[in-house]
């Protein structure tokens, strides 16, 4: 079966796709080999901390959310090494998990394994299996977050003068959403893209932002051709 690219005069055939897939796989294998060496001090610290079991669940959940069969087939340390090397938002979560480690070691690890600079995790407690997709421009300041939650990029979860939110288990917050105040997102709640939430969300409920609305229609004569 042939697939046509954006240039109508060029066709890609299955052998070319196989070659590209092989190159991608070989590159990933090389990078993973390097990551396994580079990530070992971080792995060593995690396994000797009280966060070892929680980070294990984090890694398993990230693999489930990413849903890449090649990555899922790796051994546990290789998956940890891949996430640590490829995703700075994962490193941010690991640093959060290592809060009980003596501060000089924490400072050293942050130098060796830089977190995502625009991702803030200011949370009383985060349950196991916490996934952050992209994580750019994201502030999470909550009382607590349950297990198996999913937060996207450019999310703001924060406080007002009365308090800050609580998230239950299996909560998902879509890109650009804003969750403010002493409210609760109950288990299995889903917050849609760009939604603003200032009230409790019941268990299993989905809330979404309104669609874009035209405020000023151009006069008929001024409408673009």
C-alpha positions in Angstrom: 0.0 0.0 0.0 1.3 3.4 -1.0 1.0 6.6 1.1 1.4 10.0 -0.6 3.2 12.8 1.2 2.4 16.6 1.0 4.3 16.7 -2.4 1.9 15.1 -4.9 4.9 14.1 -7.1 6.5 12.0 -4.3 5.3 8.7 -2.9 6.3 6.9 0.3 6.2 3.2 0.2 6.2 0.7 3.1 10.0 -0.1 2.8 10.7 3.6 3.4 8.4 3.7 6.4 10.1 0.6 7.7 13.6 2.3 7.3 12.4 5.4 9.1 10.9 3.3 11.9 14.2 1.4 12.2 16.2 4.7 12.4 13.9 6.0 15.1 14.2 2.8 17.0 18.0 2.8 16.7 18.2 6.4 17.9 15.9 5.7 20.8 18.1 2.7 21.8 21.2 4.9 21.7 19.7 7.6 23.8 18.3 5.1 26.2 21.7 3.6 26.7 23.0 7.0 27.7 20.0 7.8 29.8 20.6 4.6 31.8 24.0 5.8 32.9 23.0 9.5 33.4 19.9 8.8 35.5 21.5 6.3 37.9 22.3 8.7 40.7 18.7 10.0 40.7 17.4 6.4 40.6 19.8 5.5 43.5 18.4 8.3 45.6 14.8 7.5 44.9 15.3 3.9 45.8 16.8 4.8 49.2 14.1 7.3 50.0 10.6 6.9 51.4 9.2 7.7 47.9 10.4 4.6 46.2 7.1 2.8 46.0 5.2 6.0 45.0 7.7 6.7 42.1 7.3 3.2 40.9 3.6 3.8 40.6 4.3 7.1 38.9 6.5 5.4 36.3 3.8 2.8 35.6 1.1 5.4 35.2 3.2 7.5 32.9 3.9 4.5 30.7 0.1 3.8 30.7 -0.7 7.4 29.7 2.0 7.7 27.0 0.8 4.3 25.7 3.9 3.4 23.6 4.4 -0.4 23.3 8.1 -0.1 22.9 8.5 1.9 26.1 6.1 -0.2 28.0 8.2 -3.3 27.1 11.3 -1.9 28.8 12.3 -3.0 32.3 11.4 -0.6 35.2 14.8 1.1 35.5 15.0 1.7 31.7 11.5 3.3 31.8 12.6 5.5 34.7 15.7 6.5 32.9 13.8 7.3 29.7 11.3 9.5 31.5 14.0 11.2 33.5 16.1 11.9 30.4 13.3 12.9 27.9 10.7 14.7 30.1 11.7 17.5 32.4 8.1 17.5 33.8 8.8 14.0 35.1 12.0 15.3 36.8 9.9 18.0 38.4 7.6 15.3 39.9 10.6 13.2 41.1 12.0 16.3 42.9 8.7 16.8 44.6 8.7 13.2 45.7 12.2 13.7 47.2 11.1 16.4 49.6 12.2 14.3 52.6 15.7 14.0 51.3 18.3 16.3 53.1 18.4 19.7 51.4 22.0 19.7 50.3 21.3 16.5 48.3 18.1 18.0 46.9 20.0 21.0 45.7 22.7 18.9 44.0 20.1 16.7 42.3 18.2 19.7 41.0 21.5 20.9 39.4 22.2 17.6 37.8 18.6 16.9 36.8 16.9 20.3 36.0 13.2 20.4 36.5 10.7 22.1 34.1 11.2 25.8 35.0 7.6 26.8 34.2 6.0 24.0 36.2 5.2 24.6 39.9 4.0 21.9 42.2 2.9 23.5 45.5 0.7 20.7 46.9 0.2 19.4 50.5 0.2 15.8 49.2 0.1 14.1 45.8 -1.1 10.6 45.6 0.7 7.9 43.6 0.5 7.8 39.8 0.5 11.5 38.9 0.8 12.3 35.2 1.8 15.7 33.8 1.4 16.0 30.0 3.8 18.6 28.7 3.5 20.7 31.9 4.6 24.0 30.3 3.3 27.1 32.0 1.5 25.1 34.7 0.9 26.0 38.3 -0.5 23.4 40.7 -1.2 24.8 44.2 -3.7 22.5 45.9 -4.4 21.1 49.3 -4.1 17.6 48.1 -4.3 15.5 44.9 -5.5 11.9 44.8 -4.1 9.0 42.9 -4.0 8.4 39.1 -4.6 12.0 38.1 -3.7 13.7 34.8 -2.8 17.4 34.4 -2.2 19.1 31.1 -0.1 22.1 30.1 -1.0 25.8 30.9 -3.2 24.7 33.8 -3.7 26.9 36.8 -4.9 25.2 40.0 -4.6 27.8 42.8 -6.0 29.6 45.8 -8.1 32.7 46.5 -8.5 34.4 49.8 -10.6 31.5 51.1 -8.4 28.6 50.2 -7.2 26.2 47.5 -8.6 23.2 45.7 -8.7 19.5 46.5 -8.6 16.9 43.8 -9.8 13.3 44.3 -8.7 10.2 42.5 -8.7 9.8 38.7 -9.2 13.5 38.1 -8.2 14.9 34.7 -7.6 18.6 34.0 -7.4 19.7 30.4 -5.0 22.2 28.8 -5.6 25.8 29.8 -8.1 25.1 32.6 -8.3 27.3 35.7 -9.4 25.8 39.0 -9.6 28.3 41.8 -10.6 28.4 45.5 -11.5 25.9 48.3 -13.4 23.6 46.0 -13.3 19.9 45.4 -13.0 18.0 42.2 -14.4 14.7 43.2 -13.2 11.3 42.0 -13.2 10.8 38.2 -14.1 14.4 37.5 -12.9 15.8 34.1 -12.2 19.4 33.5 -12.3 20.4 29.8 -9.9 22.5 27.9 -9.9 26.2 29.0 -12.7 25.7 31.5 -12.8 28.0 34.5 -14.0 26.1 37.7 -14.9 27.9 40.9 -17.4 25.4 42.3 -17.3 21.8 43.4 -17.4 19.2 40.6 -19.3 16.0 41.4 -17.8 12.5 41.1 -17.7 11.4 37.5 -18.9 14.7 36.1 -17.3 16.5 33.1 -17.3 20.3 32.9 -16.4 22.2 29.7 -15.8 25.8 28.7 -18.4 27.5 26.4 -17.4 27.7 22.7 -16.1 30.9 21.2 -18.8 33.5 20.5 -18.7 36.3 17.9 -19.1 39.6 19.7 -19.0 42.0 16.7 -20.1 40.9 13.3 -18.6 42.9 10.4 -21.1 44.8 8.3 -22.1 42.9 5.2 -20.3 45.3 2.9 -17.1 45.1 5.0 -17.0 41.3 5.1 -13.8 39.8 3.6 -14.2 38.2 0.2 
